[in-house]
Amino acid sequence: MSKLPLKLRRLDAKLRQYEGLLLSELDGLLAGLIVCPEFIMPSEWWPCVWDREDDEDDPVFENPKALQETLRLVMEHYNQIITDLNAEYHIPIFDGIEGDDEATFWQNWASGFLDAVALRPAAWDVYMRHEDEVVVNAFSMLVTLGNISESGEDIDHPNYELLKNEALDLIPSCVLVLYQERLRSQQSPFAEPKAKPGLKTERNEPCPCGSGKKYKKCCGLN
């Protein structure tokens, strides 16, 4: 973790403090949300960050400031992934629990990606039915890697060993393929994701989405 930028170290600390996903799992989840054929509102995927089933199980933040800081860090990383993909230079975060085999750290990322797929299972069919085999294969490989991460060695796939051994290189290239296809299929850029207010935000407080504006002049307008 020491090699990570300060912002990511702070994000990792928040995830650990409130018992959320591993940083690599969050990275996979956010990448999946970004390349998903349908835009998914933060209010829907926020419980996934904390590995919770629904809103009622959200972590308890000690005050609005703690919530806003955590939201800001998550959304900044979301936007950074988009920036990196636009520059065709996205490097996924592969990390894990100390003591685990580093060669398997990609599995945490793949597990997070699979969480994003599970939020809109039918939406991803457009990739599976795509006329371009590159798109089909990119999505298929990411899902297979996710299944490997969930099932361990218990998976029947003709290219199982190859996928497992090449995962570190396959993941970034597959994500980029899906992102570029996602952009081609849209008439307008992605909507700016708005953070879910887990605690009531006062109108004159900074907006929790990280825009820097007051809440009443940003998300509070809706």
N, C-alpha and C positions, 0 to 999 in steps of 0.2 A: 504493500500500500504506500510505502514511503516514496515511490517513484511517481505516484499520481499527482496531478496538479492539485493545488490547495483546495479549489472548489470541490473536486471530487472526493478529497479526503474529508471535507466537511460533510458532504452528502453521505458518504459511507458512515460517518460517525452518527448522523441522524438516523439512518436506517438501523444501525445497531442499537441506538438508544431506545428507539420505539419498536424494536423487534420486527423490523420489516424484512424485505428480501435482501439477499446478498447484492452487492453493487453490480456484479455481473448479471444476476437475474433481472435486476431492474433495467440494465442496459438492453438486454434481450427483449424485455417487455416493451420498452419504449420504441425500440427499432421495429418491432412487430406492429405496434399501433401506427407508426408513421407510414409503413408500407401497406397497411391494410387497405383494401379497395374501398372501404367505407370509413368515414371519419367517426371516431368514437369519442364521445364527450368525456372529459376528465372525471366527472362525477360518477361515471360508470366504471372506469378502470382504477380509480383511486383505491378501493378496497384491495385490489390485487397487489398494490405496492406493499401492503402490510400483510399479505397472504391471508386475508380475511374473506369470509363468505358474503358478507353484506355490510351495509353502512353502520349497523348497530354495533359491529365489532371493531370499528375504527379505533386506532390508538387514542389515548387520552392525552392531549397536549396540556401542559400546565398553564398556558396562557396564550392569548391570540398571537403574541409575538413569536412564540415557538412554532406555532402552526404556520404562520406566514413565512418564516425563515425556511422551514422544511419544504413548503410548497414552492418557494422561490428556487431553491436548489434543484428540486426535481424538474421544474419547468425549464430552468436554464439548461439542464442536461438534455432535455427533450429538444430544445431549440438548437443546441450545439450539435446533436446528431444530424439534424436537418442541414445545418450549415456545412458539416463535414461531407454529407452525401452530395450536396450541391457542388462541392469542390471535388467530388469523386475521390475523397481521401478519408473514408470512414474506417476507423480502427476500433473494433469491438473491444469491450473490457472483458478479459478472461481472468477471473480470480476465484478464490474458493476459501475453504476453511483451512487454517494452518495445520499442517500434518498430512493433508490429502495429497494425492499424486497430481502434480501440476499439469501433467499430460491430459487430465480429465477435466480441467477447469472450464473448458468450453461447454461442458454439459450444463453448467449452471446458466450460462447465457441461453443455450437452446431451450432449457426448461422455461425461462422467462418468455422467450419468443412464443412457445406453445401456449402460454397463458393468454397472450394476445389473440392467437388464432381461436381459442376457445370462446372468446367474447363475441365473435361474429363468424361461426363456422361456415354458414352458407355463403357469406360474402366472398370467401376465398376461392369459390368455384370458378370465378372468372380467370384465375391464374391456371387452374388445372385444365380448363377447357380452351386455353389460349392457343391461337394458331402458331405462335412462335414457340418452338420446343425449348429454347433457351429459358423462357419465362416459366414454362411448365417444369422443367428440370430444376430451376432455382428454387421454386417453392417446394417441390417434392423433396429435395435434399434437405432443406431446412426443417421440414416436418419430420422427416426420417431421423434427423439428428436429434430433434426434440423427443421423438419416441424412444430413441436409444437412451437418452438421458433419463427418461422416466422409467424405462424397463430394464436398464442395465444390459446384461449380456443376453437377455431373453427376447430376441427379435429375429425374425426370419426375413432377411433381405440379401439378395445376391451380391451386393456390393458393400456388405456390412463392414468388413475390415478396412476396405479402401476409404469409405466415408469416415470411419472413426479416426483413421490415421491422418486424413487430409482435412479434418474439420477446421483446424485453425486457419487454413487458407480458403476453404470453401465458403465459410460463413460470410466474410466481408464481401466477397464477389457476388454471392447470391443475393445479399441484402441490396447491393447497389443495382442489380438487375431489376429487382422488384420495385425499388424506389423510382427508377427511371421509367418503368412501365406505368407506375402510379401517376407520375407527372404527365405522361403522354395521354393518359385516359381522362384527365381532368381539364375542364374549361377554365378553371381559375386555381390559383395557388391554394395551399392548405389554409384553412381558417386558423387564426391565431388561437391556440388552445387556452381556455380559461380555467383557472384552478378552482377546485371545489372548496367552498368555504365550510370547513368542518366545524368552525365556531363562527358565531355571528361577527361580521366585520363592521365596525362603525363607519359611517359615511365619510368621515374626515381622516380615517386611517389610510395608510398606504394599501393599494389594492394587492391582495395575495397572489395575483397572477404574475407579479414581478415586473409590471410595466413601468413602475416608478410614479404612476399617477395616483391621485386620491381615489378611493373606492367609488365615491359618488360620481366621478367623472370617467370611470372605466367600466368594470363589470357591474357596478351598482346601477348603471343606466338601464340594464335589461330587467 
